[in-house]
Amino acid sequence: MAIAHPGEKASSRDEYEIRRIGLPDLKIALQQGWDDFQAKRGDLIFIGFIYPAVVLMAILMASRVSILPLLFPLVAGSILFSPALASGFYELARRREQGLDSRWRHFLDVVRGPSAPALFDLTSITALLFLAWLGAAWLIYNATVGQLGPQAVSSVGVFLNAVFGTVEGWKMIIVGNLVGLGFAIVTLAVSVVSFPMIIDKRTNWGVALRTSVRVAWANPVTVAMWGLIVVGLLILGALPGLVGLAIVLPVLGYATWHLYTRAVVR
């Protein structure tokens, strides 16, 4: 059971008390997310196809317009938008929790309800992080593999050989992954509970973001493990041609809601 963290009580009406959470809370949240998916919203599986379809389109565009160096950053960075894209699932979980109608037609209530402005603001911050990541990835490429000249991206095979068969390529891999880890940590901290909190409390994006950072600061190991679980499940869901994401995304969306309810005193 989640235990209240005495050092994190609200200091003003714009702050909320948070709790200490542990690995058992992650297990419970995932189980509840799976139960939600099975219970009455399996008909929403088609919404889970939207995300993989967008990612697949980005892959095709990257390969056709010769921006191969940004292919991996595009795919990896798309994970940053998962919390925003799952907002509809938070709304359905909230409605089900309160005994309200939680059929699929309420999935888009978040974009036309009182939470919409804050949701837009928080999504914009995520988009800025995504653009910053792409910019950093491009700079890293230019400083490493890009030094080999334009022939390094003349084809997919040549590019892969430049990445895995040259010193410049391994420098790009190592530096890129370290920088990417930094972006992932920041994104996880600001989004672990902020999006479901906006849906639940109708608060502004600043309060939700600060609360999310406080949760991450008070529970670094648990939040880090949650991030690894999310990435691991997304990778597993992507392996069968991205089709598995149609199940993984709804389950993670519902689970994120339940994790929020365990981390923030409501």
Secondary structure as UniProt FT lines:
FT   STRAND          3..4
FT   HELIX           6..8
FT   TURN            13..14
FT   STRAND          18..20
FT   HELIX           23..39
FT   HELIX           42..49
FT   HELIX           50..64
FT   TURN            65..66
FT   HELIX           68..70
FT   HELIX           71..77
FT   HELIX           78..81
FT   HELIX           82..85
FT   HELIX           87..97
FT   TURN            98..99
FT   HELIX           104..111
FT   TURN            114..115
FT   HELIX           116..143
FT   HELIX           145..148
FT   HELIX           150..153
FT   HELIX           156..164
FT   HELIX           167..191
FT   TURN            192..193
FT   HELIX           194..201
FT   HELIX           205..218
FT   HELIX           220..238
FT   TURN            239..244
FT   HELIX           245..263
//
